[in-house]
Amino acid sequence: MNEIHSFKKIIKDLGDNLKSNKKNMKQVSDDYYLYDRIKFVSKYHDKDRDIDLSYHIDLESISTFLIQLSKYGRIIMTDDDDRDIRTKQIIEEKKLTNKQKLEKKNGLHKVS
């Protein structure tokens, strides 16, 4: 069962997550955040996992949305053909690397 968190805790945790992502943004490509976060989580979230990471995944999703608003002026949402619903640009999801696939297979890969 999902734990309920206070609004104050969520905002604090979101701030901490955004600080971490701000550091990360200096090390990643300009298009790192150019993806449909909801589709990504739906595709790669491990539903069979023993531990519940929903809270942390959701915080990362909110952070990603805010970063996308800042970088691209919109939250990236795509249709079934992977076209941005606003710009009609095709958004190609980044594929997992072989190392990430192996980590996922061995239960070490986390979606964030």
DSSP file (Angstrom, degrees, kcal/mol; ACC not computed):
  #  RESIDUE AA STRUCTURE BP1 BP2  ACC     N-H-->O    O-->H-N    N-H-->O    O-->H-N    TCO  KAPPA ALPHA  PHI   PSI    X-CA   Y-CA   Z-CA
    1    1 A M              0   0    0      0, 0.0     2,-0.2     0, 0.0    51,-0.1   0.000 360.0 360.0 360.0 140.7    0.0    0.0    0.0
    2    2 A N        -     0   0    0      1,-0.1     2,-0.2    52,-0.0     0, 0.0  -0.501 360.0-125.1 -74.6 136.4    1.2    3.5   -0.8
    3    3 A E        -     0   0    0     -2,-0.2     2,-0.5     1,-0.0    -1,-0.1  -0.575  20.0-127.8 -78.4 142.1    2.2    5.7    2.1
    4    4 A I        -     0   0    0     -2,-0.2     2,-0.3     0, 0.0    -1,-0.0  -0.799  25.9-160.8 -92.4 131.8    0.5    9.1    2.3
    5    5 A H        -     0   0    0     -2,-0.5     2,-0.0     1,-0.0     0, 0.0  -0.853  20.0-109.6-114.5 148.1    3.0   12.0    2.6
    6    6 A S     >  -     0   0    0     -2,-0.3     4,-2.4     1,-0.1     5,-0.2  -0.350  27.5-116.9 -70.5 155.6    2.3   15.5    3.8
    7    7 A F  H  > S+     0   0    0      1,-0.2     4,-2.5     2,-0.2     5,-0.2   0.890 116.8  54.9 -58.1 -40.8    2.3   18.4    1.3
    8    8 A K  H  > S+     0   0    0      1,-0.2     4,-2.2     2,-0.2    -1,-0.2   0.908 108.6  47.0 -61.3 -44.0    5.3   19.9    3.2
    9    9 A K  H  > S+     0   0    0      2,-0.2     4,-3.1     1,-0.2     5,-0.3   0.909 111.4  51.4 -65.3 -42.0    7.3   16.7    2.9
   10   10 A I  H  X S+     0   0    0     -4,-2.4     4,-2.7     1,-0.2    -2,-0.2   0.931 111.2  46.9 -61.5 -45.7    6.5   16.3   -0.8
   11   11 A I  H  X S+     0   0    0     -4,-2.5     4,-2.3     2,-0.2    -1,-0.2   0.902 114.1  48.0 -64.5 -40.6    7.7   19.9   -1.5
   12   12 A K  H  X S+     0   0    0     -4,-2.2     4,-2.3     2,-0.2    -2,-0.2   0.949 114.6  45.1 -63.7 -48.8   10.9   19.4    0.6
   13   13 A D  H  X S+     0   0    0     -4,-3.1     4,-2.5     1,-0.2    -2,-0.2   0.877 112.0  52.7 -63.6 -37.3   11.6   16.1   -1.2
   14   14 A L  H  X S+     0   0    0     -4,-2.7     4,-2.6    -5,-0.3    -1,-0.2   0.911 108.6  50.5 -64.2 -42.0   10.8   17.7   -4.6
   15   15 A G  H  X S+     0   0    0     -4,-2.3     4,-2.1     2,-0.2    -2,-0.2   0.919 111.2  48.2 -60.4 -44.2   13.2   20.5   -3.8
   16   16 A D  H  X S+     0   0    0     -4,-2.3     4,-2.0     1,-0.2    -2,-0.2   0.908 112.2  49.6 -62.0 -42.0   16.0   18.0   -2.9
   17   17 A N  H  X S+     0   0    0     -4,-2.5     4,-2.4     1,-0.2    -2,-0.2   0.899 109.9  50.4 -65.0 -41.5   15.3   16.1   -6.1
   18   18 A L  H  X S+     0   0    0     -4,-2.6     4,-2.3     2,-0.2    -1,-0.2   0.876 107.9  53.4 -65.6 -37.4   15.4   19.2   -8.2
   19   19 A K  H  X S+     0   0    0     -4,-2.1     4,-1.6     2,-0.2    -1,-0.2   0.929 110.6  47.2 -61.1 -44.8   18.8   20.2   -6.6
   20   20 A S  H  X S+     0   0    0     -4,-2.0     4,-1.9     1,-0.2    -2,-0.2   0.913 112.8  48.7 -62.6 -43.5   20.2   16.8   -7.5
   21   21 A N  H  X S+     0   0    0     -4,-2.4     4,-2.3     1,-0.2    -1,-0.2   0.838 104.5  59.6 -67.1 -32.8   18.8   17.0  -11.1
   22   22 A K  H  X S+     0   0    0     -4,-2.3     4,-0.6     2,-0.2    -1,-0.2   0.909 107.8  45.8 -62.4 -40.9   20.3   20.5  -11.5
   23   23 A K  H >< S+     0   0    0     -4,-1.6     3,-1.0     1,-0.2     4,-0.3   0.916 112.6  51.3 -64.3 -42.8   23.7   19.0  -10.8
   24   24 A N  H >X S+     0   0    0     -4,-1.9     3,-1.9     1,-0.2     4,-0.7   0.833  97.6  67.3 -63.2 -34.3   23.0   16.2  -13.2
   25   25 A M  H 3< S+     0   0    0     -4,-2.3     3,-0.4     1,-0.3    -1,-0.2   0.764  93.6  59.2 -61.7 -25.4   21.9   18.6  -16.0
   26   26 A K  T << S+     0   0    0     -3,-1.0    -1,-0.3    -4,-0.6    -2,-0.2   0.668 109.4  44.1 -74.8 -15.9   25.5   19.8  -16.3
   27   27 A Q  T <4 S+     0   0    0     -3,-1.9     2,-0.2    -4,-0.3    -1,-0.2   0.467 103.4  72.3-108.9  -4.9   26.6   16.3  -17.1
   28   28 A V  S  < S-     0   0    0     -4,-0.7     0, 0.0    -3,-0.4     0, 0.0  -0.693  86.5 -90.0-114.0 164.9   24.0   15.1  -19.6
   29   29 A S    >   -     0   0    0     -2,-0.2     3,-1.6     1,-0.1     4,-0.3  -0.199  40.0-107.4 -67.7 162.1   23.1   16.0  -23.2
   30   30 A D  T 3  S+     0   0    0      1,-0.3     3,-0.4     2,-0.1    -1,-0.1   0.771 120.1  48.0 -62.4 -26.9   20.7   18.8  -24.1
   31   31 A D  T >  S+     0   0    0      1,-0.2     3,-1.7     2,-0.1    -1,-0.3   0.278  76.7 109.0 -99.0  12.5   18.1   16.4  -25.2
   32   32 A Y  T <  S+     0   0    0     -3,-1.6    -1,-0.2     1,-0.3    62,-0.1   0.865  86.0  40.0 -55.4 -39.3   18.4   14.1  -22.1
   33   33 A Y  T 3  S+     0   0    0     -3,-0.4     2,-1.7    -4,-0.3    -1,-0.3   0.324  85.7 108.0 -94.5   7.6   15.0   15.3  -20.7
   34   34 A L    <   +     0   0    0     -3,-1.7     2,-0.3     2,-0.1    -1,-0.1  -0.559  58.8  94.1 -87.8  75.5   13.3   15.3  -24.2
   35   35 A Y  S    S-     0   0    0     -2,-1.7     2,-1.0    58,-0.1    41,-0.3  -0.980  85.0 -95.1-157.1 161.8   11.1   12.3  -23.7
   36   36 A D     >  -     0   0    0     -2,-0.3     4,-2.3     1,-0.2     5,-0.1  -0.738  35.0-166.4 -84.7 102.2    7.6   11.3  -22.6
   37   37 A R  H  > S+     0   0    0     -2,-1.0     4,-2.7    39,-0.5     5,-0.3   0.877  83.9  53.7 -60.6 -41.8    8.1   10.6  -18.9
   38   38 A I  H  > S+     0   0    0      1,-0.2     4,-2.4     2,-0.2    -1,-0.2   0.928 111.0  45.7 -62.6 -44.9    4.7    8.9  -18.4
   39   39 A K  H  > S+     0   0    0      2,-0.2     4,-2.2     1,-0.2    -1,-0.2   0.909 112.1  53.2 -62.7 -40.4    5.4    6.5  -21.3
   40   40 A F  H  X S+     0   0    0     -4,-2.3     4,-2.5     2,-0.2     5,-0.3   0.942 111.6  43.6 -60.2 -49.2    8.9    5.8  -20.0
   41   41 A V  H  X S+     0   0    0     -4,-2.7     4,-2.3     1,-0.2    -1,-0.2   0.913 113.4  52.1 -64.5 -42.1    7.6    4.9  -16.5
   42   42 A S  H  < S+     0   0    0     -4,-2.4    -1,-0.2    -5,-0.3    -2,-0.2   0.877 115.2  42.5 -60.4 -37.0    4.8    2.8  -17.9
   43   43 A K  H  < S+     0   0    0     -4,-2.2    -2,-0.2    -5,-0.2    -1,-0.2   0.880 126.1  27.5 -78.4 -39.8    7.2    0.9  -20.1
   44   44 A Y  H  < S+     0   0    0     -4,-2.5     2,-0.2    -5,-0.2    -2,-0.2   0.548  82.9 116.9-107.3  -8.2   10.1    0.3  -17.7
   45   45 A H     <  -     0   0    0     -4,-2.3     2,-1.1    -5,-0.3     3,-0.1  -0.443  63.9-132.6 -64.9 129.2    8.6    0.3  -14.2
   46   46 A D    >   -     0   0    0     -2,-0.2     3,-1.2     1,-0.2    -1,-0.1  -0.718  23.6-176.3 -87.3 100.0    9.1   -3.1  -12.7
   47   47 A K  T 3  S+     0   0    0     -2,-1.1    -1,-0.2     1,-0.3    -2,-0.0   0.639  78.7  60.4 -72.9 -14.2    5.7   -4.1  -11.3
   48   48 A D  T 3  S+     0   0    0     -3,-0.1    -1,-0.3     2,-0.0    -2,-0.1   0.387  76.4 125.0 -94.0   3.5    7.1   -7.3   -9.8
   49   49 A R    <   -     0   0    0     -3,-1.2     4,-0.0     1,-0.1    58,-0.0  -0.324  60.9-137.7 -67.3 144.4    9.6   -5.6   -7.5
   50   50 A D  S    S+     0   0    0      2,-0.1     2,-0.3    -2,-0.0    -1,-0.1   0.830  85.6  60.7 -71.4 -33.5    9.4   -6.3   -3.8
   51   51 A I  S    S-     0   0    0      2,-0.0     2,-0.8     1,-0.0    -2,-0.1  -0.712  84.4-124.0-100.6 150.2    9.9   -2.7   -2.7
   52   52 A D        +     0   0    0     -2,-0.3     3,-0.2     1,-0.1     4,-0.2  -0.811  32.8 167.0 -95.6 112.5    7.6    0.1   -3.6
   53   53 A L     >  +     0   0    0     -2,-0.8     4,-2.7     1,-0.1     5,-0.3   0.215  41.7 114.1-103.7  12.3    9.5    3.0   -5.3
   54   54 A S  H  > S+     0   0    0      1,-0.2     4,-2.9     2,-0.2     5,-0.2   0.881  73.9  52.1 -54.8 -44.8    6.3    4.8   -6.5
   55   55 A Y  H  > S+     0   0    0      1,-0.2     4,-2.3     2,-0.2    -1,-0.2   0.934 114.1  42.6 -59.1 -47.4    6.9    7.8   -4.3
   56   56 A H  H  > S+     0   0    0      2,-0.2     4,-2.2     1,-0.2    -1,-0.2   0.874 114.4  50.5 -69.4 -37.7   10.4    8.3   -5.6
   57   57 A I  H  X S+     0   0    0     -4,-2.7     4,-2.1     2,-0.2    -1,-0.2   0.908 111.4  49.3 -64.5 -41.2    9.4    7.6   -9.2
   58   58 A D  H  X S+     0   0    0     -4,-2.9     4,-2.5    -5,-0.3    -2,-0.2   0.892 109.5  51.2 -67.0 -39.1    6.6   10.1   -8.9
   59   59 A L  H  X S+     0   0    0     -4,-2.3     4,-2.5    -5,-0.2    -1,-0.2   0.922 110.8  49.2 -61.2 -43.3    9.0   12.8   -7.4
   60   60 A E  H  X S+     0   0    0     -4,-2.2     4,-2.6     1,-0.2    -2,-0.2   0.877 109.6  52.6 -63.7 -36.9   11.3   12.2  -10.3
   61   61 A S  H  X S+     0   0    0     -4,-2.1     4,-2.5     2,-0.2    -2,-0.2   0.934 109.9  47.0 -64.8 -45.6    8.4   12.5  -12.7
   62   62 A I  H  X S+     0   0    0     -4,-2.5     4,-2.3     2,-0.2    -2,-0.2   0.920 113.3  49.7 -61.8 -42.9    7.3   15.9  -11.2
   63   63 A S  H  X S+     0   0    0     -4,-2.5     4,-2.6     1,-0.2    -2,-0.2   0.923 110.2  50.5 -59.9 -45.0   11.0   17.1  -11.4
   64   64 A T  H  X S+     0   0    0     -4,-2.6     4,-2.8     1,-0.2    -2,-0.2   0.911 109.0  51.4 -61.1 -43.3   11.2   16.0  -15.0
   65   65 A F  H  X S+     0   0    0     -4,-2.5     4,-2.3     2,-0.2    -1,-0.2   0.917 111.4  47.3 -59.9 -43.5    8.0   17.9  -15.9
   66   66 A L  H  X S+     0   0    0     -4,-2.3     4,-2.0     2,-0.2    -2,-0.2   0.899 112.5  49.0 -66.2 -40.5    9.4   21.0  -14.2
   67   67 A I  H  X S+     0   0    0     -4,-2.6     4,-3.1     2,-0.2     5,-0.3   0.913 110.4  51.3 -64.4 -42.3   12.7   20.7  -16.0
   68   68 A Q  H  X>S+     0   0    0     -4,-2.8     4,-3.0     1,-0.2     6,-1.0   0.908 108.8  51.2 -61.5 -41.8   10.9   20.1  -19.3
   69   69 A L  H  X5S+     0   0    0     -4,-2.3     4,-0.9     4,-0.2    -1,-0.2   0.904 115.0  43.9 -59.6 -40.4    8.9   23.3  -18.8
   70   70 A S  H  <5S+     0   0    0     -4,-2.0    -2,-0.2    -5,-0.2    -1,-0.2   0.913 123.6  33.3 -71.3 -44.5   12.1   25.2  -18.1
   71   71 A K  H  <5S+     0   0    0     -4,-3.1    -3,-0.2    -5,-0.1    -2,-0.2   0.877 135.7  19.1 -81.2 -40.1   14.1   23.7  -21.0
   72   72 A Y  H  <5S-     0   0    0     -4,-3.0    -3,-0.2    -5,-0.3    -2,-0.1   0.494  95.6-118.3-115.8  -7.0   11.5   23.2  -23.7
   73   73 A G  S  <<S+     0   0    0     -4,-0.9     2,-0.3    -5,-0.8    -4,-0.2   0.580  88.8  50.8  79.4   9.1    8.6   25.5  -22.6
   74   74 A R  S    S-     0   0    0     -6,-1.0     2,-0.5    -9,-0.1    -2,-0.3  -0.980  88.5 -98.9-164.6 161.4    6.2   22.5  -22.3
   75   75 A I        -     0   0    0     -2,-0.3     2,-0.5    -6,-0.1   -10,-0.1  -0.796  47.8-116.3 -86.5 132.8    5.9   19.0  -20.8
   76   76 A I        +     0   0    0     -2,-0.5   -39,-0.5   -41,-0.3     2,-0.4  -0.595  44.2 165.4 -77.6 119.7    6.7   16.4  -23.4
   77   77 A M        -     0   0    0     -2,-0.5     8,-2.8   -41,-0.1     9,-0.4  -1.000  14.4-164.0-133.7 132.2    3.6   14.3  -24.2
   78   78 A T  B     -A   84   0A   0     -2,-0.4     6,-0.2     6,-0.3     2,-0.1  -0.829  12.7-130.8-120.4 156.3    3.5   12.0  -27.2
   79   79 A D    >   -     0   0    0      4,-2.2     3,-1.9    -2,-0.3    -1,-0.1  -0.164  50.3 -78.4 -87.4-171.4    0.8   10.2  -29.1
   80   80 A D  T 3  S+     0   0    0      1,-0.3    -1,-0.0     2,-0.1    -2,-0.0   0.695 132.7  54.9 -65.7 -18.9    0.8    6.5  -30.1
   81   81 A D  T 3  S-     0   0    0      2,-0.1    -1,-0.3     3,-0.0     3,-0.1   0.220 119.5-109.5 -96.8  13.8    3.1    7.4  -33.0
   82   82 A D  S <  S+     0   0    0     -3,-1.9     9,-3.4     1,-0.2     2,-0.4   0.765  72.0 143.4  62.6  28.8    5.7    9.0  -30.7
   83   83 A R  B     -B   90   0B   0      7,-0.3    -4,-2.2     2,-0.0     7,-0.3  -0.841  61.4-108.9 -97.2 135.1    4.8   12.5  -32.0
   84   84 A D  B  >  -A   78   0A   0      5,-3.5     4,-2.2    -2,-0.4    -6,-0.3  -0.438  26.2-137.1 -57.5 127.8    4.8   15.4  -29.5
   85   85 A I  T  4 S+     0   0    0     -8,-2.8    -1,-0.2     1,-0.2    -7,-0.1   0.685  99.1  38.6 -68.3 -15.9    1.1   16.2  -29.2
   86   86 A R  T  4 S+     0   0    0     -9,-0.4    -1,-0.2     3,-0.1    -8,-0.1   0.834 129.6  24.1-100.0 -41.7    1.8   20.0  -29.4
   87   87 A T  T  4 S-     0   0    0      2,-0.1    -2,-0.2     0, 0.0     3,-0.1   0.596  89.1-133.5-101.5 -13.0    4.6   20.3  -31.9
   88   88 A K     <  +     0   0    0     -4,-2.2     2,-0.2     1,-0.3    -3,-0.1   0.519  57.0 145.0  67.4   6.9    4.0   17.1  -34.0
   89   89 A Q        -     0   0    0     -6,-0.1    -5,-3.5     1,-0.1     2,-0.4  -0.515  57.0-113.5 -71.4 139.8    7.8   16.5  -33.7
   90   90 A I  B     -B   83   0B   0     -7,-0.3     2,-0.6    -2,-0.2    -7,-0.3  -0.648  28.2-155.4 -76.1 127.8    8.7   12.8  -33.4
   91   91 A I        -     0   0    0     -9,-3.4     2,-0.7    -2,-0.4   -55,-0.1  -0.923   3.5-154.1-106.7 114.8   10.3   12.1  -30.0
   92   92 A E        -     0   0    0     -2,-0.6     2,-0.1   -58,-0.1   -58,-0.1  -0.804  15.4-132.8 -93.3 119.5   12.6    9.1  -30.0
   93   93 A E        -     0   0    0     -2,-0.7     2,-0.3     1,-0.1   -58,-0.1  -0.400  24.8-110.5 -66.1 142.3   12.9    7.5  -26.6
   94   94 A K        -     0   0    0    -62,-0.1     2,-0.2    -2,-0.1    -1,-0.1  -0.583  35.0-130.4 -72.0 135.4   16.4    6.8  -25.5
   95   95 A K        -     0   0    0     -2,-0.3     2,-0.1     1,-0.1    -1,-0.1  -0.552  24.3 -99.2 -86.3 152.5   16.9    3.0  -25.4
   96   96 A L        -     0   0    0     -2,-0.2    -1,-0.1     1,-0.1     2,-0.1  -0.469  39.7-121.9 -66.7 140.3   18.4    1.2  -22.5
   97   97 A T     >  -     0   0    0     -2,-0.1     4,-2.5     1,-0.1     5,-0.2  -0.335  26.9-104.8 -74.3 166.0   22.1    0.4  -22.9
   98   98 A N  H  > S+     0   0    0      1,-0.2     4,-2.3     2,-0.2     5,-0.2   0.890 124.3  53.0 -59.4 -38.6   23.2   -3.2  -22.7
   99   99 A K  H  > S+     0   0    0      1,-0.2     4,-2.5     2,-0.2    -1,-0.2   0.923 109.6  47.5 -62.2 -44.5   24.6   -2.5  -19.2
  100  100 A Q  H  > S+     0   0    0      2,-0.2     4,-2.6     1,-0.2    -2,-0.2   0.879 110.3  52.6 -65.1 -37.6   21.2   -1.1  -18.1
  101  101 A K  H  X S+     0   0    0     -4,-2.5     4,-2.4     2,-0.2    -1,-0.2   0.916 110.8  47.2 -63.0 -42.3   19.4   -4.1  -19.6
  102  102 A L  H  X S+     0   0    0     -4,-2.3     4,-2.1     2,-0.2    -2,-0.2   0.913 112.3  49.7 -64.6 -43.2   21.7   -6.4  -17.6
  103  103 A E  H  <>S+     0   0    0     -4,-2.5     5,-3.6     2,-0.2     6,-1.1   0.908 111.4  49.2 -62.0 -41.8   21.2   -4.4  -14.4
  104  104 A K  H ><5S+     0   0    0     -4,-2.6     3,-1.3     4,-0.3    -2,-0.2   0.917 110.0  51.0 -62.9 -43.3   17.5   -4.5  -14.9
  105  105 A K  H 3<5S+     0   0    0     -4,-2.4    -1,-0.2     1,-0.3    -2,-0.2   0.872 113.0  45.9 -61.1 -37.3   17.6   -8.3  -15.5
  106  106 A N  T 3<5S-     0   0    0     -4,-2.1    -1,-0.3    -5,-0.1    -2,-0.2   0.346 119.5-109.2 -89.7   6.1   19.6   -8.7  -12.3
  107  107 A G  T < 5S+     0   0    0     -3,-1.3    -3,-0.2    -4,-0.2    -2,-0.1   0.679  93.1 106.9  78.9  17.5   17.3   -6.4  -10.3
  108  108 A L      < +     0   0    0     -5,-3.6     2,-0.4    -6,-0.2    -4,-0.3   0.602  51.2  93.9-101.4 -14.3   19.8   -3.6  -10.0
  109  109 A H        -     0   0    0     -6,-1.1     2,-0.4    -9,-0.1    -2,-0.0  -0.657  55.2-168.7 -85.3 128.6   18.2   -1.1  -12.5
  110  110 A K        -     0   0    0     -2,-0.4     2,-0.5   -65,-0.1   -65,-0.1  -0.936  20.5-128.1-117.1 143.6   15.9    1.5  -11.0
  111  111 A V              0   0    0     -2,-0.4   -65,-0.0     1,-0.2   -70,-0.0  -0.755 360.0 360.0 -85.3 125.0   13.6    3.7  -12.9
  112  112 A S              0   0    0     -2,-0.5    -1,-0.2   -52,-0.1   -71,-0.0   0.343 360.0 360.0-142.6 360.0   14.1    7.3  -11.9
